Amino acid sequence: MSADPGIVVIGASLAGAKAAEALRLDHGYDGPITLVGDEPHLPYQRPALSKGYLLGTTEAGELDVLEPRFYADQDVTLALGSPAIALDLDARRVRLAGGAEFPFTQVLIATGARPRRLQVPGADLDGARYLRDRDDGEHLATALRTATDVVVIGAGWLGSELAAASRTLGNHTTVIDPLPTPLYHVLGDQIGDLIARRHHDHGVNLLLGDGVEAILGTHSVEAIQTITGRTIPADLVIVAVGATPNTELARTAGLRVDGGVLTDEHLRTSHPAAVAAGDVARHQHPRYLNPVRIEHWDNAVTHGTAAAASLVGKPTTIDHVPYFFSTQYGSTLEYLGLPTTWDRIVTRGEPGTPGFTAFWLHRGIPVAALTIDNPGAAEHLRTLIATAYPADPGRLADPGTPVPDLSASPVVRR
């Protein structure tokens, strides 16, 4: 091993673990690597927390990002269960809550995000829960098995998965969201309505266009009072109204922060000693006009490997088409792209059937796609979106045109 102070990764997350792996295995970095984490657990993957982990079909060990032996085998120092509380970029030192200090040559900030808190009366009652980490998942899995009336606040991706898990476990489930359809900001009303119908078909009570006025109860949750005056019985409330990036450490260290730690297309921050990755990073993506912060599994993996490249002086541009997957009621939904606007939606297949796909187009160019129960299609759809050529709506809509062929003839009739 070399004598340099090494690299400190602040955040024992998916992005942080993938960066450590890439440093050792892809780049042959032989300096010290220290992985700092708030939680006592080895780095784990979060997507299953709202899916199989809640349902009991995914075991804790299956969440691990890397084999547990990796860290010892590759001489990666673990400093878990003690968050970083001070970062001095000029002195190249980080201090943990427990008092330990680590010097570094370069630092990776992968501090993730935390749930946005609900600011209404009763939000602190027992039985009002959030899902972010593994401990949250364990507690929520237990609560869902003893609950009767579950209310999910928020109908985004996480809220939709939580509602699906609750119904799968047999609970009476209500979802409340002020927008007209689930995932309205992402999918729009046409495809959002399809998601709503799936929830309805599985017995979920959707209260859309409404919000939460208060959570009612003496010591624990008893009901929800909505803005429109409805009272919904509840013995378990799960809040899923978004996430806030953990930028405090970066901000106090003097880094540029605006809706996340700002980075260039290589994840380099405003200080030469620091890069940022994962949910906390808002990076300059060459496909989009403004910097983007993406809280998807695929983004964390991509960021981890790209951060490692920047840390060893071999920066690569992050220009991939964002990808997200969700499982609800036994179906897999895959979504690609990050459209800021669209003027047309084209669909193929029957809604609710395997292979159904929707395409969002802007000036004839596919900018996003959603496909349901369509194994192997995602990478071809990614290629279609990445080419950024106009596409023939007739071919997009025709189930007889194989998905791999959709990007074969880029400029065609409209």
C-alpha positions in Angstrom: 0.0 0.0 0.0 1.1 3.6 -0.7 1.9 6.1 2.1 -0.7 8.8 1.1 -3.5 9.5 3.5 -5.9 7.9 1.2 -9.5 8.3 0.3 -12.4 8.7 2.8 -15.9 7.9 1.7 -18.5 9.6 3.8 -21.6 7.5 3.4 -21.6 3.7 3.7 -24.2 3.7 1.0 -24.7 1.9 -2.4 -22.8 4.7 -4.1 -20.1 4.7 -1.5 -19.6 0.9 -1.6 -19.6 0.8 -5.4 -16.9 3.6 -5.3 -14.7 1.6 -2.9 -15.2 -1.5 -5.1 -14.3 0.4 -8.3 -11.2 2.0 -6.7 -9.8 -1.4 -5.8 -10.9 -3.7 -8.6 -11.2 -1.3 -11.6 -8.5 1.2 -10.9 -6.0 -0.7 -8.8 -5.9 2.0 -6.2 -3.6 0.8 -3.4 -3.9 3.7 -0.9 -6.0 3.6 2.3 -9.8 3.6 1.9 -12.0 4.4 4.8 -15.8 4.0 4.6 -17.7 6.1 7.1 -21.4 5.4 7.8 -24.1 6.6 10.2 -25.6 3.2 10.6 -24.0 0.1 12.1 -24.9 -2.0 9.1 -22.7 -2.9 6.1 -23.6 -0.9 3.0 -27.0 -2.2 1.7 -29.4 -1.6 -1.2 -32.6 0.3 -0.4 -35.0 -0.7 -3.2 -36.1 -3.9 -1.5 -37.0 -2.1 1.7 -40.3 -1.0 0.2 -40.8 -4.3 -1.6 -39.6 -7.8 -0.6 -38.2 -6.7 2.7 -41.6 -5.5 3.9 -43.3 -8.6 2.5 -40.8 -11.0 4.1 -39.5 -12.4 0.8 -36.1 -10.7 1.0 -33.7 -11.5 3.8 -31.4 -8.9 5.4 -28.3 -10.5 4.0 -29.7 -10.2 0.5 -29.6 -6.4 0.8 -25.7 -6.3 1.0 -24.1 -4.3 -1.8 -21.0 -6.4 -1.6 -20.0 -9.7 0.0 -19.2 -9.0 3.6 -15.7 -10.3 3.2 -14.9 -7.8 0.5 -14.0 -5.1 3.0 -11.4 -7.1 4.8 -10.1 -8.8 1.6 -9.6 -5.4 -0.1 -8.3 -3.6 3.0 -11.2 -1.2 3.3 -11.5 0.3 6.8 -15.0 0.4 8.1 -16.0 3.2 10.5 -19.7 2.4 11.0 -22.3 3.7 13.4 -20.8 7.1 13.9 -21.7 9.9 11.5 -19.2 12.5 10.2 -19.8 15.8 11.9 -17.0 18.0 10.7 -15.2 18.2 7.3 -12.1 20.4 6.8 -11.3 20.3 3.1 -8.3 22.5 3.2 -6.7 20.5 6.1 -8.0 17.3 4.5 -9.5 15.8 7.7 -12.9 14.5 8.7 -14.1 14.1 12.3 -16.8 11.6 13.4 -19.3 12.0 16.3 -17.4 9.4 18.3 -14.2 11.6 18.2 -12.3 9.6 15.6 -10.5 11.7 12.9 -9.3 10.5 9.5 -6.9 12.3 7.1 -7.4 12.1 3.4 -6.1 13.1 0.1 -9.5 13.0 -1.5 -13.0 12.6 -0.1 -16.2 11.3 -1.5 -19.4 12.8 -0.1 -22.2 10.2 -0.4 -24.4 11.2 2.6 -27.7 10.4 0.9 -31.0 11.9 1.8 -33.6 11.7 4.6 -37.4 11.6 4.4 -39.2 14.9 4.2 -41.2 15.3 7.4 -44.9 15.9 7.4 -45.6 19.3 9.1 -49.2 18.9 10.5 -50.6 18.5 14.0 -50.2 14.9 15.2 -47.3 14.1 13.0 -45.3 12.9 16.0 -47.9 10.5 17.3 -46.9 6.8 17.7 -47.9 5.0 14.6 -46.8 7.7 12.2 -43.8 6.2 10.3 -41.3 6.9 7.6 -39.3 4.5 5.5 -35.7 5.3 4.6 -33.2 2.8 6.2 -33.1 -0.8 7.2 -34.2 -0.3 10.7 -37.2 1.6 9.4 -38.0 -1.3 7.2 -37.8 -3.8 10.1 -40.1 -1.7 12.2 -42.5 -1.1 9.4 -42.7 -4.7 8.4 -43.7 -5.6 12.0 -46.3 -2.7 12.1 -47.9 -3.7 8.8 -48.6 -7.2 10.2 -50.4 -5.9 13.2 -52.2 -3.0 11.5 -55.8 -2.9 10.3 -56.3 0.5 8.7 -53.2 1.8 6.9 -53.0 5.3 5.4 -50.2 6.2 3.0 -49.5 9.9 2.6 -48.0 10.5 -0.8 -48.7 8.7 -4.2 -45.2 8.8 -5.7 -43.1 5.8 -6.4 -42.5 5.0 -2.7 -46.1 5.7 -1.7 -47.3 3.4 -4.5 -45.0 0.6 -3.4 -46.0 1.0 0.2 -49.7 0.9 -0.7 -49.1 -2.3 -2.8 -47.2 -3.9 0.1 -49.9 -3.0 2.6 -52.7 -4.4 0.4 -50.7 -7.6 -0.3 -50.5 -8.1 3.5 -54.3 -7.8 3.6 -54.6 -4.3 5.2 -57.4 -1.9 4.4 -55.3 0.8 2.7 -55.9 4.4 1.8 -53.6 6.7 -0.2 -53.9 10.5 0.1 -52.2 12.9 -2.3 -53.1 16.4 -3.3 -52.4 15.7 -7.0 -54.9 14.3 -9.5 -53.2 11.0 -10.1 -50.4 9.0 -8.6 -47.0 10.0 -9.9 -48.6 13.0 -11.6 -45.3 15.0 -11.9 -43.5 12.0 -13.4 -46.1 10.4 -15.6 -48.7 13.0 -16.2 -52.5 12.4 -15.9 -52.9 9.8 -18.7 -50.5 7.2 -17.5 -50.9 8.3 -13.8 -54.6 7.3 -14.2 -53.4 3.9 -15.3 -51.5 3.6 -12.0 -54.6 4.7 -10.2 -56.7 2.0 -11.8 -54.2 -0.6 -10.8 -54.5 0.5 -7.2 -58.3 0.6 -7.4 -58.3 -2.9 -8.9 -56.4 -4.2 -5.9 -58.7 -2.5 -3.4 -56.8 0.6 -2.5 -58.9 3.6 -1.5 -57.4 6.6 -3.4 -58.1 10.1 -2.0 -56.6 12.3 -4.8 -56.8 16.0 -4.9 -56.9 16.1 -1.1 -54.3 16.6 1.6 -53.7 16.0 5.3 -55.0 18.6 7.7 -54.0 16.6 10.9 -53.3 13.2 12.3 -55.7 12.5 15.0 -55.1 10.5 18.2 -54.3 10.9 21.9 -51.1 8.9 22.2 -51.1 6.9 18.9 -52.6 7.4 15.5 -56.4 6.9 15.3 -57.4 8.8 12.2 -56.5 11.2 9.5 -58.4 14.5 9.0 -58.1 15.7 5.4 -58.2 19.2 4.1 -61.6 18.6 2.5 -63.0 17.5 5.9 -62.9 13.7 5.6 -62.0 11.6 8.6 -60.2 8.4 7.6 -59.6 5.7 10.3 -56.0 4.7 10.7 -53.9 2.7 13.1 -50.8 3.1 11.0 -49.8 6.1 8.9 -46.8 5.9 6.5 -45.5 9.2 5.2 -43.9 9.2 1.8 -43.8 12.9 0.7 -40.3 13.1 -0.7 -36.7 13.3 0.5 -34.3 16.0 1.5 -30.6 15.6 0.6 -28.2 15.5 3.5 -26.1 18.5 2.5 -25.3 20.0 5.9 -21.8 18.6 6.2 -20.9 19.7 2.7 -22.4 23.2 3.2 -20.5 23.8 6.4 -17.3 22.6 4.6 -17.8 25.4 2.1 -19.0 23.5 -0.9 -21.6 24.9 -3.3 -25.0 23.5 -2.4 -28.3 24.1 -4.2 -30.9 21.4 -3.9 -28.0 19.0 -3.4 -24.2 19.2 -3.5 -23.5 20.8 -6.9 -21.0 18.9 -9.1 -19.8 19.0 -12.7 -20.5 16.1 -15.2 -17.7 14.2 -13.5 -19.1 14.5 -10.0 -16.3 17.0 -9.0 -17.5 19.6 -6.5 -16.4 23.2 -6.0 -13.4 22.0 -4.0 -10.6 20.0 -5.7 -10.4 17.6 -2.8 -14.0 16.5 -2.9 -16.4 14.7 -5.2 -20.0 13.8 -4.4 -22.2 10.9 -5.5 -25.6 9.3 -5.0 -28.8 10.9 -3.6 -26.9 14.0 -2.2 -25.3 15.0 -5.5 -26.9 17.4 -8.0 -24.7 16.9 -11.0 -24.5 18.6 -14.4 -26.0 16.1 -16.8 -25.2 16.8 -20.5 -28.7 15.6 -21.5 -30.5 18.2 -19.4 -30.4 22.0 -19.2 -30.2 22.2 -15.4 -28.2 20.1 -12.9 -30.2 17.0 -11.7 -30.5 15.1 -8.5 -31.8 11.6 -9.0 -32.7 9.2 -6.1 -32.6 6.0 -8.1 -30.7 2.7 -7.6 -29.3 2.9 -11.1 -28.0 6.4 -10.5 -26.2 5.4 -7.2 -24.4 2.6 -9.0 -23.4 4.8 -11.9 -22.3 7.5 -9.6 -20.3 5.2 -7.4 -18.2 3.9 -10.3 -17.9 7.4 -11.9 -16.8 8.9 -8.5 -14.0 6.4 -8.3 -12.8 7.4 -11.7 -12.7 11.0 -10.7 -11.0 10.2 -7.4 -8.1 8.6 -9.3 -7.8 11.4 -11.9 -9.6 9.5 -14.7 -12.9 11.4 -14.9 -15.7 10.0 -17.1 -18.8 12.0 -18.1 -22.1 10.8 -16.7 -24.6 11.0 -19.6 -26.6 7.9 -19.1 -30.4 7.8 -19.5 -31.8 7.6 -15.9 -33.5 4.3 -15.1 -35.9 3.3 -12.3 -37.8 0.1 -11.5 -40.7 -0.6 -9.2 -42.6 -3.7 -8.2 -46.3 -3.4 -7.3 -48.9 -6.2 -7.0 -46.5 -8.8 -8.6 -45.7 -6.6 -11.6 -42.5 -4.9 -12.5 -42.6 -1.3 -13.8 -39.5 0.1 -15.5 -39.2 3.8 -16.2 -36.4 5.4 -18.3 -35.7 9.1 -18.9 -36.2 12.3 -17.0 -38.4 14.5 -19.1 -38.9 18.1 -18.2 -41.6 18.5 -20.8 -43.4 16.5 -23.4 -46.2 17.2 -26.0 -47.4 13.7 -26.8 -47.7 10.2 -25.2 -47.8 7.1 -27.4 -48.8 3.7 -26.0 -48.5 0.1 -27.3 -50.4 -2.8 -25.9 -53.3 -3.0 -23.6 -53.0 -1.2 -20.2 -52.5 -3.6 -17.4 -51.2 -6.4 -19.7 -47.6 -7.6 -19.9 -45.5 -5.6 -22.4 -47.6 -2.5 -22.1 -45.3 0.5 -22.9 -45.8 4.2 -22.9 -43.5 6.7 -24.7 -43.3 10.4 -23.8 -42.3 12.5 -26.9 -41.1 16.1 -27.2 -41.1 17.4 -30.8 -41.3 13.8 -32.0 -38.3 12.7 -30.0 -38.8 10.0 -27.3 -37.7 11.5 -24.0 -39.0 8.8 -21.6 -40.6 5.4 -21.5 -42.5 3.2 -19.1 -42.8 -0.5 -19.6 -44.7 -3.1 -17.5 -43.7 -6.8 -17.2 -41.5 -6.6 -20.3 -38.2 -8.4 -19.4 -35.2 -7.3 -21.5 -36.9 -4.2 -23.0 -35.4 -1.6 -20.7 -31.9 -1.5 -22.3 -33.4 -1.2 -25.8 -35.6 1.6 -24.6 -32.6 3.3 -23.0 -30.9 3.2 -26.4 -34.0 4.6 -28.1 -34.0 7.6 -25.7 -30.3 8.0 -25.8 -30.2 8.5 -29.6 -32.5 11.5 -29.3 -33.8 11.1 -32.8 -37.4 11.6 -33.9 -39.3 8.3 -33.9 -42.3 7.1 -35.9 -45.3 7.1 -33.6 -46.8 4.3 -35.6 -43.9 2.0 -35.0 -43.8 2.9 -31.3 -47.5 2.0 -31.0 -47.3 -1.2 -33.0 -46.8 -4.3 -30.8 -45.7 -6.1 -33.9 -42.5 -4.0 -34.1 -39.9 -5.6 -31.8 -38.6 -3.2 -29.2 -35.0 -3.7 -30.3 -36.0 -2.4 -33.7 -37.5 0.9 -32.5 -34.2 2.7 -32.6 -33.0 1.1 -35.9 -34.5 3.8 -38.2 -34.0 7.1 -36.4 -35.6 9.6 -38.8 -39.0 8.6 -40.1 -42.4 10.0 -40.7 -44.3 11.7 -37.9 
